[in-house]
Amino acid sequence: MTGSSTPLFYEKTVTDETLWRSIILFGRNVATYKFALGKALLDLAREDKTLISLDELAESYSRYLCEHLKLTEKQGTSQRSRFLDACRQYNEGSLPRDKLTEKTVELGFNNVIDAFHVVGSGEVERRFFVDERKTKKGIEITDRLHELKDKLQFLNLPYEVEARWRLVETAWSLNISPNLLEAKHDDESQLIFIENRDRKRVSVTSSRDSLNGYQKGKCFFCFKDIIIDDSNAYHLADVDHFFPHILTTRTTDHTFNINGIWNLVLACRECNRGAKGKFDLVPSLPLLERLYKRNEWFIESHHPLRETIIKQTGSTPEARVTFLQTVHNVAREYRIHTWTPSATHEPAF
């Protein structure tokens, strides 16, 4: 004992942004209703609404599902859904808008409202809405969601929901076993794509949108806030290769797949290409540990990119540690110098 009263460990505060992302990004999906509800809630939060009738909620919620049905017919793992059939009829022009709203109120919320806040074996500790269907025929938006709206990261949340949705539905629509699914990154377009059975590319989502939630909206290296909406140029994140892309032209070992999802991170401009930026240097060992942790989050979340990262880096945590260490050793042989950011903000992950 040293006599000090300062505890060795401390409990890190779980932010509302973290809770929202855990709802959207973690857990298994049997249907895409949670994503539609998430996007509807973000829309309604922008309007400063508190008590939302089911009719109001149904309009935005069903609109998103109808839009996605036009992209991908398969929006769940069950064989049939009367609610999704109603959405299809609306898309075909055989069901008017007001009737779709009625069907959505009747059928569309049976499970998703109850299950929205459930992550793993229980609910998250704070709710973004309260179920008032029995007393007020709607839901009540809590202060948590309204306060979230005023934060910079709120701008990223719709893109993250959409990216997760596109990856889930694309995997289902291609009818590919998760063990065979491999998402790839196109460096030029900065899109994630999947090859179908005919080896044709199916573009799925922006690399930024898919990666951002697992970095909690922060630069991978310095934890500065980043934005994935390209209308905000100053904060717009760069899609960066953790191990520099130049290694593809310098090494003879192509098993590392430098363009793989496992090696992609989002970085602020200063860290990636600023005066003291990383450029083609090798990140230091503490940053390598951070990359390992980020990749494990993808794997633990049962994200569609889970199987891609496992295939690229190893089937067990021990194998993935060995893989990253091996790549780091090879990278040091060719690039010699390591890099760490000159300044950092409060750690976010």
Backbone hydrogen bonds in HBPLUS format (Angstrom, degrees):
<---DONOR---> <-ACCEPTOR-->    atom                        ^
c    i                          cat <-CA-CA->   ^        H-A-AA   ^      H-
h    n   atom  resd res      DA  || num        DHA   H-A  angle D-A-AA Bond
n    s   type  num  typ     dist DA aas  dist angle  dist       angle   num
A0019-LEU N   A0015-THR O   3.07 MM   4  6.44 154.8  2.13 146.5 153.3     1
A0020-TRP N   A0016-ASP O   2.92 MM   4  6.16 164.4  1.95 152.5 156.1     2
A0021-ARG N   A0017-GLU O   2.99 MM   4  6.21 165.9  2.01 149.8 153.7     3
A0022-SER N   A0018-THR O   2.90 MM   4  6.10 148.1  2.01 144.9 154.0     4
A0023-ILE N   A0019-LEU O   3.14 MM   4  6.43 149.4  2.24 146.7 153.7     5
A0023-ILE N   A0020-TRP O   3.12 MM   3  5.25 121.9  2.47  97.9 111.9     6
A0024-ILE N   A0020-TRP O   3.12 MM   4  6.47 159.4  2.17 152.5 157.6     7
A0025-LEU N   A0021-ARG O   2.72 MM   4  5.55 165.3  1.74 153.0 158.1     8
A0026-PHE N   A0022-SER O   3.12 MM   4  5.20 149.0  2.22 123.9 130.5     9
A0077-THR N   A0030-VAL O   2.83 MM  47  5.37 155.5  1.89 156.5 151.6    10
A0032-THR N   A0075-GLN O   3.07 MM  43  5.67 142.8  2.22 161.2 152.8    11
A0035-PHE N   A0032-THR O   3.09 MM   3  5.52 127.5  2.38 107.9 120.3    12
A0036-ALA N   A0032-THR O   3.32 MM   4  6.73 157.4  2.37 151.2 157.3    13
A0037-LEU N   A0033-TYR O   2.91 MM   4  6.18 162.8  1.94 157.8 162.4    14
A0038-GLY N   A0034-LYS O   2.85 MM   4  5.99 153.8  1.92 142.1 150.1    15
A0039-LYS N   A0035-PHE O   2.98 MM   4  6.25 160.4  2.02 150.6 154.4    16
A0040-ALA N   A0036-ALA O   2.98 MM   4  6.18 155.2  2.04 145.4 152.8    17
A0041-LEU N   A0037-LEU O   2.87 MM   4  6.08 159.8  1.91 153.2 158.1    18
A0042-LEU N   A0038-GLY O   3.10 MM   4  6.34 156.3  2.15 146.9 152.8    19
A0043-ASP N   A0039-LYS O   3.07 MM   4  6.32 152.8  2.14 143.7 150.9    20
A0044-LEU N   A0040-ALA O   3.00 MM   4  6.28 163.8  2.03 154.3 157.9    21
A0045-ALA N   A0041-LEU O   2.88 MM   4  6.04 147.9  1.98 147.3 156.4    22
A0046-ARG N   A0042-LEU O   3.29 MM   4  6.49 147.9  2.40 140.4 146.8    23
A0047-GLU N   A0044-LEU O   3.10 MM   3  5.15 133.4  2.33  96.2 108.8    24
A0048-ASP N   A0045-ALA O   3.06 MM   3  5.20 162.7  2.09 109.8 113.0    25
A0141-ILE N   A0050-THR O   2.68 MM  91  4.76 166.2  1.70 144.8 145.2    26
A0052-ILE N   A0139-ILE O   2.79 MM  87  5.31 174.4  1.79 173.4 173.8    27
A0139-ILE N   A0052-ILE O   2.86 MM  87  5.31 152.0  1.94 151.3 158.6    28
A0057-LEU N   A0053-SER O   3.00 MM   4  6.30 168.1  2.02 155.7 158.9    29
A0054-LEU N   A0137-LYS O   3.15 MM  83  6.26 148.9  2.25 147.2 139.9    30
A0058-ALA N   A0054-LEU O   2.76 MM   4  5.78 152.6  1.83 144.3 152.5    31
A0059-GLU N   A0055-ASP O   3.23 MM   4  6.43 144.2  2.37 141.4 148.5    32
A0061-TYR N   A0057-LEU O   3.00 MM   4  6.00 167.9  2.02 159.6 162.5    33
A0062-SER N   A0058-ALA O   2.91 MM   4  5.66 166.0  1.93 141.1 145.8    34
A0063-ARG N   A0059-GLU O   3.18 MM   4  6.11 146.3  2.30 133.2 142.7    35
A0064-TYR N   A0060-SER O   3.18 MM   4  6.44 157.7  2.23 151.5 155.0    36
A0065-LEU N   A0061-TYR O   3.35 MM   4  6.65 158.3  2.40 142.9 148.7    37
A0066-CYS N   A0062-SER O   2.85 MM   4  6.05 158.1  1.90 152.0 158.0    38
A0067-GLU N   A0063-ARG O   2.98 MM   4  6.21 156.4  2.03 146.9 153.2    39
A0068-HIS N   A0064-TYR O   3.05 MM   4  6.29 155.1  2.11 145.8 152.1    40
A0069-LEU N   A0065-LEU O   2.90 MM   4  6.11 145.9  2.02 146.3 155.9    41
A0070-LYS N   A0066-CYS O   3.29 MM   4  6.56 138.5  2.48 140.3 149.3    42
A0071-LEU N   A0068-HIS O   2.97 MM   3  4.98 130.5  2.23  95.7 109.5    43
A0072-THR N   A0068-HIS O   2.76 MM   4  6.00 167.3  1.78 161.6 164.6    44
A0085-ASP N   A0081-SER O   2.90 MM   4  6.11 150.9  1.99 148.7 157.7    45
A0086-ALA N   A0082-ARG O   3.07 MM   4  6.31 145.9  2.19 138.8 146.9    46
A0086-ALA N   A0083-PHE O   3.04 MM   3  5.13 119.7  2.41  95.8 110.5    47
A0087-CYS N   A0083-PHE O   3.08 MM   4  6.51 150.8  2.17 146.0 154.3    48
A0088-ARG N   A0084-LEU O   2.90 MM   4  6.20 151.7  1.98 147.0 154.7    49
A0089-GLN N   A0085-ASP O   2.93 MM   4  6.21 154.4  2.00 146.8 153.7    50
A0090-TYR N   A0086-ALA O   2.98 MM   4  6.27 149.3  2.07 144.9 153.2    51
A0091-ASN N   A0087-CYS O   3.01 MM   4  6.32 157.3  2.06 146.2 152.1    52
A0092-GLU N   A0088-ARG O   2.93 MM   4  6.22 143.2  2.07 145.3 155.9    53
A0094-SER N   A0089-GLN O   2.94 MM   5  5.27 142.1  2.08 161.0 156.7    54
A0093-GLY N   A0090-TYR O   3.03 MM   3  5.08 148.9  2.13 101.1 110.8    55
A0100-LEU N   A0096-PRO O   3.01 MM   4  6.36 148.7  2.11 150.6 160.4    56
A0101-THR N   A0097-ARG O   2.99 MM   4  6.34 154.2  2.06 151.3 158.3    57
A0102-GLU N   A0098-ASP O   3.10 MM   4  6.39 154.1  2.17 138.7 145.3    58
A0103-LYS N   A0099-LYS O   2.92 MM   4  6.20 160.9  1.96 148.5 153.2    59
A0104-THR N   A0100-LEU O   2.80 MM   4  6.00 150.8  1.88 148.2 156.9    60
A0105-VAL N   A0101-THR O   2.96 MM   4  6.21 161.3  1.99 152.8 156.7    61
A0106-GLU N   A0102-GLU O   2.97 MM   4  6.16 156.3  2.02 146.8 154.0    62
A0107-LEU N   A0103-LYS O   2.74 MM   4  5.76 160.0  1.78 149.8 155.1    63
A0108-GLY N   A0104-THR O   2.70 MM   4  4.40 137.1  1.88 117.8 131.4    64
A0115-ALA N   A0111-ASN O   2.96 MM   4  6.08 152.2  2.04 153.6 162.6    65
A0116-PHE N   A0112-VAL O   2.91 MM   4  5.56 125.9  2.20 144.0 152.5    66
A0118-VAL N   A0115-ALA O   3.05 MM   3  5.33 162.3  2.08 116.1 121.6    67
A0124-VAL N   A0117-HIS O   2.92 MM   7  5.85 146.8  2.03 156.6 163.7    68
A0119-VAL N   A0122-GLY O   2.87 MM   3  5.78 162.9  1.89 158.5 155.4    69
A0122-GLY N   A0119-VAL O   3.47 MM   3  5.78 169.7  2.48 124.3 123.3    70
A0142-THR N   A0128-PHE O   3.13 MM  14  5.29 173.0  2.14 119.5 121.7    71
A0130-VAL N   A0140-GLU O   2.79 MM  10  5.09 150.8  1.87 138.7 148.3    72
A0140-GLU N   A0130-VAL O   2.92 MM  10  5.09 161.2  1.95 145.8 152.1    73
A0132-GLU N   A0138-GLY O   2.94 MM   6  5.20 136.9  2.13 140.9 148.6    74
A0136-LYS N   A0132-GLU O   2.76 MM   4  5.32 156.1  1.82 148.0 156.3    75
A0138-GLY N   A0132-GLU O   3.40 MM   6  5.20 163.4  2.43  95.7 100.4    76
A0146-HIS N   A0142-THR O   3.41 MM   4  6.79 163.0  2.44 146.4 151.2    77
A0147-GLU N   A0143-ASP O   2.77 MM   4  5.89 158.6  1.81 154.7 159.8    78
A0148-LEU N   A0144-ARG O   3.01 MM   4  6.12 146.1  2.12 136.1 145.8    79
A0149-LYS N   A0145-LEU O   3.09 MM   4  6.30 142.3  2.23 141.4 150.2    80
A0150-ASP N   A0147-GLU O   3.19 MM   3  5.52 144.2  2.32 104.5 113.5    81
A0151-LYS N   A0148-LEU O   3.11 MM   3  5.50 166.4  2.13 117.1 119.4    82
A0154-PHE N   A0151-LYS O   3.06 MM   3  5.61 154.4  2.13 114.4 122.0    83
A0155-LEU N   A0152-LEU O   3.21 MM   3  6.13 157.5  2.26 125.5 128.4    84
A0156-ASN N   A0153-GLN O   2.90 MM   3  5.35 141.9  2.05 111.0 121.6    85
A0159-TYR N   A0156-ASN O   3.08 MM   3  5.58 121.1  2.44 113.2 127.0    86
A0160-GLU N   A0156-ASN O   3.14 MM   4  6.42 151.7  2.23 152.0 160.6    87
A0161-VAL N   A0157-LEU O   3.03 MM   4  6.30 160.5  2.07 158.2 162.7    88
A0162-GLU N   A0158-PRO O   3.02 MM   4  6.21 165.3  2.05 147.6 151.8    89
A0163-ALA N   A0159-TYR O   2.91 MM   4  6.07 155.8  1.97 144.9 151.6    90
A0164-ARG N   A0160-GLU O   3.07 MM   4  6.26 165.6  2.09 149.6 152.7    91
A0165-TRP N   A0161-VAL O   2.97 MM   4  6.15 162.0  2.01 151.5 157.1    92
A0166-ARG N   A0162-GLU O   2.90 MM   4  6.11 164.0  1.93 153.3 156.8    93
A0167-LEU N   A0163-ALA O   3.12 MM   4  6.32 159.8  2.17 148.7 153.7    94
A0168-VAL N   A0164-ARG O   3.04 MM   4  6.25 162.2  2.08 151.9 156.5    95
A0169-GLU N   A0165-TRP O   2.98 MM   4  6.17 178.5  1.98 162.6 162.6    96
A0170-THR N   A0166-ARG O   2.98 MM   4  5.89 152.0  2.06 140.8 148.8    97
A0171-ALA N   A0167-LEU O   3.15 MM   4  6.23 160.6  2.19 143.5 148.1    98
A0172-TRP N   A0168-VAL O   3.19 MM   4  6.50 159.4  2.24 148.6 154.0    99
A0173-SER N   A0169-GLU O   2.83 MM   4  5.98 162.5  1.86 148.2 153.7   100
A0174-LEU N   A0170-THR O   3.03 MM   4  6.14 154.1  2.10 150.9 155.7   101
A0175-ASN N   A0172-TRP O   2.97 MM   3  5.15 145.6  2.09 102.9 113.8   102
A0180-LEU N   A0177-SER O   2.77 MM   3  5.32 156.8  1.83 119.9 127.8   103
A0181-LEU N   A0177-SER O   3.11 MM   4  6.32 127.9  2.40 147.5 161.4   104
A0184-LYS N   A0193-PHE O   2.78 MM   9  5.31 163.8  1.81 160.0 165.3   105
A0193-PHE N   A0184-LYS O   2.79 MM   9  5.31 157.0  1.84 145.4 153.5   106
A0186-ASP N   A0191-LEU O   2.88 MM   5  5.41 165.9  1.90 162.4 167.2   107
A0190-GLN N   A0186-ASP O   2.73 MM   4  5.29 134.5  1.93 147.0 159.6   108
A0207-SER N   A0190-GLN O   3.08 MM  17  5.68 178.0  2.08 137.9 137.2   109
A0192-ILE N   A0205-THR O   2.82 MM  13  5.53 176.6  1.82 177.1 178.1   110
A0204-VAL N   A0192-ILE O   2.83 MM  12  5.71 168.1  1.85 159.2 160.2   111
A0194-ILE N   A0202-VAL O   3.01 MM   8  5.16 155.7  2.07 130.5 136.8   112
A0202-VAL N   A0194-ILE O   2.67 MM   8  5.16 141.6  1.81 150.2 163.7   113
A0196-ASN N   A0200-LYS O   2.92 MM   4  5.51 160.1  1.96 152.5 153.6   114
A0199-ARG N   A0196-ASN O   2.85 MM   3  5.20 156.6  1.91 121.6 122.9   115
A0210-SER N   A0206-SER O   3.19 MM   4  6.42 156.5  2.24 149.8 155.5   116
A0211-LEU N   A0207-SER O   3.05 MM   4  6.13 154.2  2.12 151.7 157.8   117
A0212-ASN N   A0208-ARG O   3.02 MM   4  5.86 153.4  2.10 157.7 162.4   118
A0214-TYR N   A0211-LEU O   3.23 MM   3  5.86 133.1  2.47 115.7 126.2   119
A0215-GLN N   A0212-ASN O   2.92 MM   3  5.31 159.7  1.96 114.7 121.3   120
A0217-GLY N   A0212-ASN O   3.28 MM   5  5.44 171.9  2.29 142.2 140.9   121
A0216-LYS N   A0213-GLY O   3.11 MM   3  4.89 160.1  2.15  99.4 104.1   122
A0218-LYS N   A0215-GLN O   3.04 MM   3  5.59 151.2  2.13 115.5 123.4   123
A0226-ILE N   A0217-GLY O   2.98 MM   9  5.68 161.9  2.01 146.6 145.0   124
A0219-CYS N   A0224-LYS O   2.69 MM   5  5.18 151.0  1.77 146.8 157.0   125
A0223-PHE N   A0219-CYS O   3.04 MM   4  4.57 143.4  2.18 123.9 130.3   126
A0220-PHE N   A0266-LEU O   2.88 MM  46  5.85 166.5  1.90 162.0 166.3   127
A0345-HIS N   A0222-CYS O   2.76 MM 123  5.91 172.0  1.77 164.2 164.1   128
A0227-ILE N   A0235-HIS O   2.87 MM   8  5.26 157.7  1.92 134.9 132.3   129
A0237-ALA N   A0227-ILE O   2.96 MM  10  5.88 148.7  2.06 163.2 162.9   130
A0232-ASN N   A0229-ASP O   3.02 MM   3  5.95 171.5  2.03 131.5 133.7   131
A0236-LEU N   A0233-ALA O   3.32 MM   3  5.00 148.9  2.43  93.0 101.9   132
A0238-ASP N   A0267-ALA O   2.81 MM  29  5.22 178.2  1.81 163.2 162.9   133
A0267-ALA N   A0238-ASP O   2.93 MM  29  5.22 159.8  1.97 146.4 153.2   134
A0240-ASP N   A0265-VAL O   2.76 MM  25  5.32 166.6  1.78 168.4 169.4   135
A0265-VAL N   A0240-ASP O   2.91 MM  25  5.32 163.7  1.94 155.5 160.7   136
A0242-PHE N   A0263-ASN O   2.77 MM  21  5.36 168.4  1.78 161.4 164.0   137
A0247-LEU N   A0244-PRO O   3.11 MM   3  6.00 167.8  2.12 122.3 125.8   138
A0248-THR N   A0245-HIS O   3.03 MM   3  5.92 163.0  2.06 125.7 129.4   139
A0249-THR N   A0246-ILE O   3.03 MM   3  5.63 154.4  2.10 115.3 122.3   140
A0250-ARG N   A0247-LEU O   3.12 MM   3  4.89 148.7  2.22  95.4 105.0   141
A0251-THR N   A0247-LEU O   3.02 MM   4  5.78 153.7  2.09 155.0 153.7   142
A0260-GLY N   A0257-ASN O   2.76 MM   3  5.24 160.2  1.80 123.0 126.5   143
A0263-ASN N   A0260-GLY O   2.97 MM   3  5.60 152.2  2.05 117.4 124.7   144
A0264-LEU N   A0261-ILE O   3.11 MM   3  5.30 170.1  2.12 114.9 117.9   145
A0272-ASN N   A0268-CYS O   3.06 MM   4  6.23 160.3  2.10 154.7 160.8   146
A0273-ARG N   A0269-ARG O   2.79 MM   4  5.59 165.6  1.81 148.9 154.0   147
A0274-GLY N   A0270-GLU O   3.04 MM   4  3.97 138.8  2.22 111.5 113.2   148
A0278-LYS N   A0271-CYS O   2.67 MM   7  5.94 159.1  1.71 161.5 159.8   149
A0279-PHE N   A0272-ASN O   3.24 MM   7  5.84 158.2  2.29 137.5 143.8   150
A0277-GLY N   A0274-GLY O   3.03 MM   3  4.64 159.2  2.08 112.4 108.6   151
A0281-LEU N   A0278-LYS O   2.94 MM   3  5.49 163.5  1.97 139.3 144.8   152
A0282-VAL N   A0337-HIS O   3.31 MM  55  6.43 170.5  2.32 154.8 153.2   153
A0339-TRP N   A0282-VAL O   2.80 MM  57  5.88 135.0  2.00 141.3 146.0   154
A0284-SER N   A0339-TRP O   2.97 MM  55  5.58 138.3  2.15 162.1 152.2   155
A0287-LEU N   A0284-SER O   3.06 MM   3  5.43 125.5  2.37 107.0 120.5   156
A0288-LEU N   A0284-SER O   3.08 MM   4  6.46 140.0  2.24 142.3 154.4   157
A0288-LEU N   A0285-LEU O   2.95 MM   3  4.81 120.4  2.31  94.2 110.4   158
A0289-GLU N   A0285-LEU O   2.99 MM   4  6.36 152.8  2.06 156.6 162.9   159
A0290-ARG N   A0286-PRO O   3.16 MM   4  6.45 144.0  2.30 134.4 144.0   160
A0291-LEU N   A0287-LEU O   2.97 MM   4  6.30 147.9  2.07 143.1 151.3   161
A0292-TYR N   A0288-LEU O   3.02 MM   4  6.35 158.2  2.07 149.3 154.7   162
A0293-LYS N   A0289-GLU O   3.04 MM   4  6.31 159.6  2.08 145.7 150.7   163
A0294-ARG N   A0290-ARG O   2.92 MM   4  6.18 159.8  1.96 150.0 155.4   164
A0295-ASN N   A0291-LEU O   2.96 MM   4  6.20 164.8  1.98 155.0 158.4   165
A0296-GLU N   A0292-TYR O   2.97 MM   4  6.21 150.6  2.06 147.9 156.4   166
A0297-TRP N   A0293-LYS O   3.07 MM   4  6.39 143.3  2.21 145.4 154.6   167
A0297-TRP N   A0294-ARG O   3.16 MM   3  5.20 125.0  2.47  95.1 108.8   168
A0298-PHE N   A0294-ARG O   3.32 MM   4  6.75 152.7  2.40 146.8 152.7   169
A0299-ILE N   A0295-ASN O   3.16 MM   4  6.48 158.4  2.20 146.0 151.6   170
A0300-GLU N   A0296-GLU O   2.81 MM   4  6.01 162.1  1.84 154.4 158.8   171
A0301-SER N   A0297-TRP O   3.01 MM   4  6.00 138.6  2.18 143.7 153.3   172
A0302-HIS N   A0299-ILE O   3.42 MM   3  5.75 168.7  2.43 110.3 113.3   173
A0306-ARG N   A0303-HIS O   2.75 MM   3  5.17 161.3  1.79 118.4 124.9   174
A0309-ILE N   A0305-LEU O   3.02 MM   4  6.29 164.0  2.05 159.4 161.9   175
A0310-ILE N   A0306-ARG O   2.95 MM   4  6.24 161.5  1.99 154.4 160.3   176
A0311-LYS N   A0307-GLU O   2.89 MM   4  5.97 160.8  1.93 143.5 149.1   177
A0312-GLN N   A0308-THR O   2.98 MM   4  6.18 145.6  2.10 142.8 152.5   178
A0313-THR N   A0309-ILE O   2.89 MM   4  5.91 140.8  2.04 148.2 157.3   179
A0314-GLY N   A0310-ILE O   2.80 MM   4  5.08 157.3  1.85 138.3 143.2   180
A0320-ARG N   A0316-THR O   2.96 MM   4  6.26 152.4  2.04 152.9 161.2   181
A0321-VAL N   A0317-PRO O   2.96 MM   4  6.23 150.3  2.05 148.5 155.9   182
A0322-THR N   A0318-GLU O   3.06 MM   4  6.31 165.3  2.08 148.7 152.5   183
A0323-PHE N   A0319-ALA O   2.89 MM   4  6.09 155.1  1.95 144.2 151.4   184
A0324-LEU N   A0320-ARG O   3.08 MM   4  6.26 168.8  2.09 147.7 149.4   185
A0325-GLN N   A0321-VAL O   2.98 MM   4  6.18 159.7  2.02 151.8 158.0   186
A0326-THR N   A0322-THR O   2.91 MM   4  6.08 155.5  1.97 149.4 156.0   187
A0327-VAL N   A0323-PHE O   2.98 MM   4  6.30 162.7  2.02 155.4 159.5   188
A0328-HIS N   A0324-LEU O   2.92 MM   4  6.07 159.5  1.97 146.2 152.4   189
A0329-ASN N   A0325-GLN O   2.91 MM   4  6.15 156.3  1.97 147.1 153.2   190
A0330-VAL N   A0326-THR O   3.03 MM   4  6.31 163.5  2.06 152.7 156.3   191
A0331-ALA N   A0327-VAL O   2.82 MM   4  6.00 163.6  1.84 154.0 159.2   192
A0332-ARG N   A0328-HIS O   2.92 MM   4  6.13 155.9  1.98 150.2 155.9   193
A0333-GLU N   A0329-ASN O   3.20 MM   4  6.48 146.0  2.32 141.5 150.0   194
A0333-GLU N   A0330-VAL O   3.12 MM   3  5.19 122.4  2.47  96.3 110.7   195
A0334-TYR N   A0331-ALA O   3.15 MM   3  5.36 129.0  2.43  98.9 111.4   196
A0335-ARG N   A0331-ALA O   2.78 MM   4  5.90 159.5  1.82 158.4 165.3   197
A0336-ILE N   A0332-ARG O   2.80 MM   4  4.55 143.2  1.94 120.1 128.0   198
A0337-HIS N   A0335-ARG O   2.54 MM   2  5.79 130.9  1.78 121.6 105.6   199
